[in-house]
Amino acid sequence: MSQFQLTTKVNIPLSGGMRIDKGQTFFVNLPFGHLPFDSINSKEAVTKRLELEGFNIKGHESILSSGYFDFKKL
C-alpha cells in the first residue's frame, strides 16, 4: 500500500452547511501503482476517508480531483 497526503486547495462547501476548509489534510492508503483520483476504486478510498473524518460528499463527487486537492506520496 502507498500512503498519500491530500490537502485541499480551496474551501469546499458541502450539503447541510458543512465544508472542507482550504489547507485541511487527509491521509489515504491506496494499492501500489495508484494515485488518489486515477480510478473508481481510488476515489472510493478517498470518499471513505472523508466519511471517516465526518464529511458526507454525496452529490459532490466532482470534488474528487486534483482541481480541489493537492496530493503527495509519503
ABEGO torsion letter per residue (X at the ends): XBBBBBBBABBBBBBGGBBBBBGBBBBBBBBBGBBAAABAAAAAAAAAAAAAAGBBABGAAAABBAAABBBBBX
